[in-house]
Amino acid sequence: MRRRTFALATAAAAAGLSLPACGGTREAERGPNDEIIVTFWHSMRGNNGEQMTAFVDEFNENQSEIIVRESEQGMYDEAYTKLMQVVGTDEAPDIMQMGKLRETLDARMITPMQEFVEADGDFDVDTLLPAVRAEYTVEDALQFMPQAASNNVIFFNVDAFEEAGLDPSDPPRTYSEFRKVAETLKEELGMDEGAAFLIEGGMFSALLSAQGEPLLNNANGWEGAPTAAEFDGAAGVDVMTWLKDMFDAGLLGNYGRDFDDMRQPWYSKKVGMIMDTTAATIMHEQAATFAFDVMPIPVPDGVEPLTASPGGAGLAILEDVADETKQAAFELVKFLVSPEIQARWAANTGYFPVTDPAWDEETLIQAMDEIPAMETAYTLVREAGDSPDTRGALSGVSPYEYLPDAWEAVYDGGDPGAELEKAAELVNADLKKYNEAN
């Protein structure tokens, strides 16, 4: 196997390029043959974790100057908590998959990816999909590199639609249409419920994002630090009221806050539709015994539908890392977002490609041909472009902690407006503390 060589610090200096940052506080770790050791933390588990490990192994095998040591550190929030416990010490990673953009910027924990891109000279940021590039760009500079990008969509049982006399090629787009389909699935097929949504902040956020409504003020934090919640406004109350009405009518199941608890009733055909992340597409392909596809998240009647903001995580290189280690980490970044790897990553996970040339790779073309849901979901994101109205919140405070409590309280009989207002008050208090500290 041909092994590549990289132009790291010495070659960059010879070419007159300045590497990002100047002198980290941690010394570069070296391998037995003077290789640069790069510690990489990520949050991929199961099939997705196996794919990530395989790509890192491939990177290590194809060159002899860098050794990447990858490890899974739990879900995104858990991994970030671990990082905060060791940041600034030798136990911290050099590069990490994460989504806490505002916090890391305020803490000055990372080196902007833009600096590596400009020093490299060959990486074309214009090949990144506009929607994901915008999610990680602050003050006209790319901060994280998009890598594991996903989206929330509605997965639906195509076979059940056909059996119930519904047209799977014309899925519901509005709240009233969605409710009618849920009623039909329950009445015609005897399902427990027509649909199920996970009680989770990201899911509620997606229901707002799909109609261009923010969670927080100041355009979700993109036009200045957010100071107040907006999810308790008319749009949020309408969303929660629709969820409550569907639940009270026995059309929307409550399967709690765990993804697996929500997915199992769908696999067993007890519900016909679920809102889930595209990152679970291959998992669904392996577990479902029926044909399935995806549809966009529904919106209120009379509202123009948009594509919900991308989720997932980007790659961040920490600031206090030796220059040569940073550059070695950037070589890994370029590898993971290269068209071939992004195409294979997308074809084997359900995360969508972050770079446009990946769509022309035969691996991805074949996968989308074999799995209709993958093609539908990916096409939705690719055609969405970048709309400020659908970007995720740029905030050091996440409302996701409080929204599930409000959602459950509404299912237990609480008033949608009152419960969202309680959650908003808690978020507002956290925002005040965060802004005063930063």
Long-range contacts (C-beta under 8 A, 24 or more apart in sequence): 1-61, 1-62, 2-62, 3-61, 3-62, 3-63, 3-64, 4-62, 4-63, 5-63, 5-64, 5-65, 6-63, 6-65, 6-66, 6-328, 6-331, 8-36, 8-65, 8-324, 8-327, 8-328, 8-331, 9-323, 9-324, 9-327, 12-119, 12-327, 17-119, 17-120, 17-121, 18-119, 19-119, 19-323, 19-326, 19-327, 20-111, 20-112, 20-115, 20-116, 20-119, 20-317, 20-323, 20-326, 21-111, 21-115, 21-319, 21-323, 21-326, 22-323, 23-322, 23-323, 24-319, 24-320, 24-321, 24-322, 24-323, 24-325, 24-326, 25-88, 25-320, 26-90, 26-92, 26-320, 26-321, 26-322, 26-325, 27-322, 28-322, 28-324, 28-325, 29-325, 31-67, 33-64, 35-64, 35-65, 35-66, 35-67, 36-65, 36-66, 36-67, 36-324, 36-325, 36-328, 37-66, 37-67, 37-69, 37-325, 38-66, 38-67, 38-68, 38-69, 38-94, 38-95, 38-325, 38-328, 38-329, 38-332, 39-69, 39-71, 39-92, 39-93, 39-94, 39-95, 40-68, 40-69, 40-70, 40-71, 40-93, 40-94, 40-95, 40-96, 40-97, 40-329, 40-332, 41-70, 41-71, 41-72, 41-73, 41-79, 41-82, 41-83, 41-93, 41-95, 41-96, 41-97, 42-70, 42-71, 42-72, 42-73, 42-79, 42-96, 42-97, 43-72, 43-73, 43-74, 43-75, 43-76, 43-78, 43-79, 43-97, 43-98, 43-313, 44-72, 44-97, 44-148, 45-72, 46-283, 47-282, 47-283, 47-286, 47-348, 47-349, 48-148, 48-279, 48-349, 48-351, 51-344, 51-345, 51-348, 51-349, 55-335, 55-336, 55-341, 55-344, 55-345, 56-332, 59-332, 59-335, 59-336, 63-331, 65-328, 66-328, 66-331, 66-332, 68-332, 76-100, 76-313, 87-318, 87-320, 88-320, 92-318, 92-320, 93-318, 94-317, 94-318, 94-321, 94-325, 94-326, 94-329, 95-315, 95-316, 95-317, 95-318, 95-329, 95-332, 95-333, 96-315, 96-316, 96-318, 97-147, 97-148, 97-313, 97-314, 97-315, 97-316, 98-144, 98-313, 98-314, 98-316, 99-311, 99-312, 99-313, 99-314, 101-135, 101-136, 101-138, 101-143, 101-144, 101-314, 101-394, 102-221, 102-394, 102-395, 102-396, 103-396, 104-143, 104-316, 105-138, 105-143, 106-396, 106-438, 108-319, 109-316, 109-318, 109-319, 110-143, 110-144, 110-316, 110-317, 110-318, 110-319, 111-317, 111-318, 111-319, 111-321, 111-326, 112-141, 112-142, 112-143, 113-142, 113-143, 113-144, 113-145, 113-315, 113-316, 113-317, 113-333, 114-141, 114-142, 114-143, 116-317, 116-326, 116-327, 116-330, 116-333, 117-142, 120-330, 120-334, 123-334, 127-355, 127-356, 127-357, 128-337, 128-354, 128-355, 128-356, 129-353, 129-354, 129-355, 129-356, 129-381, 129-382, 130-385, 130-386, 131-307, 131-309, 131-310, 131-381, 131-384, 131-385, 131-386, 131-390, 132-310, 132-354, 133-386, 134-386, 134-388, 134-391, 135-309, 135-310, 135-314, 135-391, 135-392, 136-314, 138-394, 143-314, 143-316, 144-313, 144-314, 144-315, 144-316, 145-314, 145-315, 145-316, 145-333, 145-337, 146-312, 146-314, 146-337, 146-354, 147-312, 147-313, 147-314, 147-315, 147-333, 147-336, 147-337, 147-354, 148-279, 148-312, 148-313, 148-314, 148-345, 148-351, 149-310, 149-311, 149-312, 149-351, 149-352, 149-353, 149-354, 149-381, 150-277, 150-278, 150-279, 150-310, 150-311, 150-312, 150-350, 150-351, 150-352, 151-277, 151-278, 151-307, 151-308, 151-309, 151-310, 151-311, 151-352, 151-377, 151-380, 151-381, 152-202, 152-203, 152-206, 152-275, 152-276, 152-277, 152-278, 152-297, 152-308, 152-311, 153-275, 153-276, 153-277, 153-278, 153-294, 153-295, 153-296, 153-297, 153-308, 153-377, 153-380, 154-195, 154-273, 154-274, 154-275, 154-294, 154-295, 154-296, 154-297, 154-298, 155-266, 155-273, 155-274, 155-275, 155-276, 155-284, 155-292, 155-293, 155-294, 155-373, 156-272, 156-273, 156-292, 156-293, 156-294, 156-295, 157-266, 157-269, 157-272, 157-273, 157-288, 157-290, 157-291, 157-292, 158-290, 158-291, 158-292, 158-293, 159-290, 159-291, 160-185, 160-189, 160-191, 160-269, 160-272, 160-290, 161-185, 161-272, 163-188, 163-189, 164-188, 164-189, 164-272, 168-293, 171-293, 171-295, 172-295, 172-298, 173-295, 173-296, 173-298, 173-299, 173-305, 174-298, 174-299, 174-300, 174-301, 174-302, 174-303, 175-242, 175-298, 175-299, 175-300, 175-301, 176-301, 177-298, 178-273, 178-298, 179-242, 179-245, 179-246, 179-249, 179-251, 181-272, 181-273, 182-246, 182-251, 182-252, 182-272, 182-273, 183-249, 183-251, 185-271, 185-272, 185-273, 186-250, 186-251, 189-269, 189-272, 191-269, 191-270, 191-271, 191-272, 192-253, 192-265, 192-270, 192-271, 193-250, 193-251, 193-252, 193-253, 193-265, 193-270, 193-271, 194-251, 194-252, 194-271, 194-272, 194-273, 195-246, 195-251, 195-252, 195-253, 195-271, 195-272, 195-273, 195-274, 195-275, 196-252, 196-253, 196-254, 196-255, 196-262, 196-265, 196-266, 196-271, 196-273, 196-274, 196-275, 197-243, 197-252, 197-262, 197-274, 197-275, 198-255, 198-256, 198-257, 198-258, 198-259, 198-262, 198-274, 198-275, 198-276, 199-254, 199-256, 199-257, 199-404, 199-407, 199-408, 199-411, 200-257, 200-400, 200-403, 200-404, 201-398, 201-399, 201-400, 201-401, 201-402, 201-403, 201-404, 202-311, 202-400, 203-275, 204-231, 204-236, 204-239, 204-240, 204-403, 204-407, 205-231, 205-308, 205-309, 205-392, 205-393, 205-399, 205-400, 205-403, 206-275, 206-297, 206-308, 206-309, 207-239, 207-297, 207-308, 208-235, 208-236, 208-239, 209-306, 209-308, 209-309, 209-390, 209-392, 210-296, 210-297, 210-298, 210-299, 210-305, 210-306, 210-307, 210-308, 210-390, 211-235, 211-299, 211-300, 211-303, 211-304, 211-305, 211-306, 212-304, 212-306, 212-387, 212-389, 212-390, 213-389, 214-389, 214-393, 215-393, 215-399, 216-393, 216-395, 216-399, 216-427, 216-431, 219-388, 220-391, 220-392, 220-393, 220-394, 220-395, 221-393, 221-394, 221-395, 222-388, 222-391, 222-394, 225-395, 225-435, 225-438, 226-393, 226-394, 226-395, 226-397, 226-431, 227-428, 227-431, 227-432, 227-435, 228-424, 228-428, 228-431, 229-399, 229-423, 229-424, 229-427, 229-428, 229-431, 231-399, 231-403, 231-420, 231-423, 231-424, 232-417, 232-420, 232-421, 232-423, 232-424, 236-420, 237-416, 237-417, 237-420, 238-300, 240-406, 240-407, 240-410, 240-416, 240-417, 240-419, 240-420, 241-416, 242-300, 243-407, 243-410, 244-410, 244-411, 244-416, 247-411, 254-411, 257-404, 263-287, 277-311, 277-350, 278-350, 278-351, 278-352, 278-374, 278-377, 278-378, 279-312, 279-349, 279-350, 279-351, 280-350, 281-349, 281-350, 281-371, 281-373, 281-374, 281-377, 282-348, 282-349, 282-350, 283-350, 284-350, 284-373, 285-371, 285-373, 291-372, 292-373, 293-372, 293-373, 293-376, 294-373, 294-376, 294-377, 294-380, 295-376, 296-380, 306-384, 306-387, 306-389, 306-390, 307-380, 307-381, 307-383, 307-384, 307-390, 308-390, 309-390, 309-391, 309-392, 310-381, 310-392, 311-392, 312-351, 346-374, 346-378, 347-374, 350-374, 350-377, 352-377, 352-378, 352-381, 352-382, 353-378, 395-431, 396-434, 396-435, 396-438, 397-427, 397-430, 397-431, 397-434, 399-423, 399-427, 402-426, 402-427
